Amino acid sequence: MYRSLRWLGVCIALSLAACASQPPIGQADLLAFLKSGETMRGEVNAKLGSPDAEYARGRILTFWLAADEAGYYRRTPACGSGERFSLVLVFDKDDLLLRHSLVIVCGR
């Protein structure tokens, strides 16, 4: 049990350190490549990295995002305040993007 608590402490410390470091700068075109019926899952992974969550056996991916004056950027759910978004992507069985949506989770 001690190891589990110690590991949890390390994870929390790393998360807080990431939040306290230089804030990311948004990119106006971060999501411009997303096109339903055209974008493949591999392209999403290459541009956005690993998803924050997967559902329906990996057919639905979600990514935590935030925005600043410059555009959107990836973030962890615990960092900072202000507007936060969840990007939801739905893929078909061949890993082709069927639809996508940007959902406001906090803010406005």
Contacts in CASP RR format, 6 or more apart in sequence:
PFRMAT RR
TARGET T0000
AUTHOR 0000-0000-0000
METHOD contacts of the structure
MODEL  1
MYRSLRWLGVCIALSLAACASQPPIGQADLLAFLKSGETMRGEVNAKLGS
PDAEYARGRILTFWLAADEAGYYRRTPACGSGERFSLVLVFDKDDLLLRH
SLVIVCGR
15 76 0 8 1.000
15 78 0 8 1.000
15 79 0 8 1.000
18 76 0 8 1.000
18 79 0 8 1.000
19 76 0 8 1.000
19 78 0 8 1.000
19 79 0 8 1.000
19 80 0 8 1.000
23 68 0 8 1.000
24 66 0 8 1.000
24 73 0 8 1.000
24 74 0 8 1.000
24 75 0 8 1.000
25 68 0 8 1.000
25 70 0 8 1.000
25 73 0 8 1.000
26 67 0 8 1.000
26 68 0 8 1.000
26 70 0 8 1.000
26 71 0 8 1.000
26 72 0 8 1.000
26 73 0 8 1.000
27 70 0 8 1.000
27 71 0 8 1.000
27 72 0 8 1.000
27 73 0 8 1.000
28 70 0 8 1.000
28 71 0 8 1.000
30 47 0 8 1.000
30 48 0 8 1.000
30 65 0 8 1.000
30 71 0 8 1.000
30 72 0 8 1.000
30 73 0 8 1.000
31 72 0 8 1.000
31 87 0 8 1.000
31 102 0 8 1.000
33 39 0 8 1.000
33 43 0 8 1.000
33 47 0 8 1.000
34 44 0 8 1.000
34 89 0 8 1.000
34 97 0 8 1.000
34 100 0 8 1.000
35 97 0 8 1.000
36 97 0 8 1.000
36 98 0 8 1.000
36 99 0 8 1.000
36 100 0 8 1.000
37 96 0 8 1.000
37 97 0 8 1.000
37 98 0 8 1.000
38 96 0 8 1.000
38 97 0 8 1.000
39 96 0 8 1.000
39 97 0 8 1.000
40 95 0 8 1.000
40 96 0 8 1.000
40 97 0 8 1.000
41 61 0 8 1.000
41 91 0 8 1.000
41 95 0 8 1.000
41 96 0 8 1.000
41 97 0 8 1.000
42 95 0 8 1.000
44 61 0 8 1.000
44 89 0 8 1.000
44 97 0 8 1.000
48 63 0 8 1.000
48 74 0 8 1.000
48 87 0 8 1.000
49 74 0 8 1.000
51 61 0 8 1.000
51 62 0 8 1.000
51 63 0 8 1.000
51 89 0 8 1.000
52 62 0 8 1.000
52 63 0 8 1.000
52 64 0 8 1.000
52 76 0 8 1.000
52 77 0 8 1.000
53 61 0 8 1.000
53 62 0 8 1.000
54 60 0 8 1.000
54 61 0 8 1.000
54 62 0 8 1.000
55 61 0 8 1.000
55 62 0 8 1.000
58 91 0 8 1.000
59 90 0 8 1.000
59 91 0 8 1.000
59 92 0 8 1.000
59 93 0 8 1.000
60 88 0 8 1.000
60 89 0 8 1.000
60 90 0 8 1.000
60 91 0 8 1.000
61 88 0 8 1.000
61 89 0 8 1.000
61 91 0 8 1.000
62 86 0 8 1.000
62 87 0 8 1.000
62 88 0 8 1.000
62 89 0 8 1.000
63 74 0 8 1.000
63 86 0 8 1.000
63 87 0 8 1.000
63 89 0 8 1.000
64 74 0 8 1.000
64 75 0 8 1.000
64 76 0 8 1.000
64 77 0 8 1.000
64 84 0 8 1.000
64 85 0 8 1.000
64 86 0 8 1.000
64 87 0 8 1.000
64 105 0 8 1.000
65 72 0 8 1.000
65 73 0 8 1.000
65 74 0 8 1.000
65 75 0 8 1.000
65 84 0 8 1.000
65 85 0 8 1.000
65 86 0 8 1.000
65 87 0 8 1.000
65 102 0 8 1.000
66 72 0 8 1.000
66 73 0 8 1.000
66 75 0 8 1.000
66 79 0 8 1.000
66 82 0 8 1.000
66 83 0 8 1.000
66 84 0 8 1.000
66 85 0 8 1.000
67 73 0 8 1.000
67 83 0 8 1.000
67 85 0 8 1.000
72 85 0 8 1.000
75 84 0 8 1.000
77 84 0 8 1.000
82 106 0 8 1.000
82 107 0 8 1.000
83 104 0 8 1.000
83 106 0 8 1.000
83 107 0 8 1.000
83 108 0 8 1.000
84 104 0 8 1.000
84 105 0 8 1.000
84 106 0 8 1.000
84 107 0 8 1.000
85 102 0 8 1.000
85 103 0 8 1.000
85 104 0 8 1.000
85 105 0 8 1.000
86 102 0 8 1.000
86 103 0 8 1.000
86 105 0 8 1.000
87 100 0 8 1.000
87 101 0 8 1.000
87 102 0 8 1.000
87 103 0 8 1.000
88 100 0 8 1.000
88 101 0 8 1.000
88 102 0 8 1.000
88 103 0 8 1.000
89 97 0 8 1.000
89 99 0 8 1.000
89 100 0 8 1.000
90 97 0 8 1.000
90 98 0 8 1.000
90 99 0 8 1.000
90 100 0 8 1.000
91 97 0 8 1.000
91 98 0 8 1.000
92 98 0 8 1.000
END
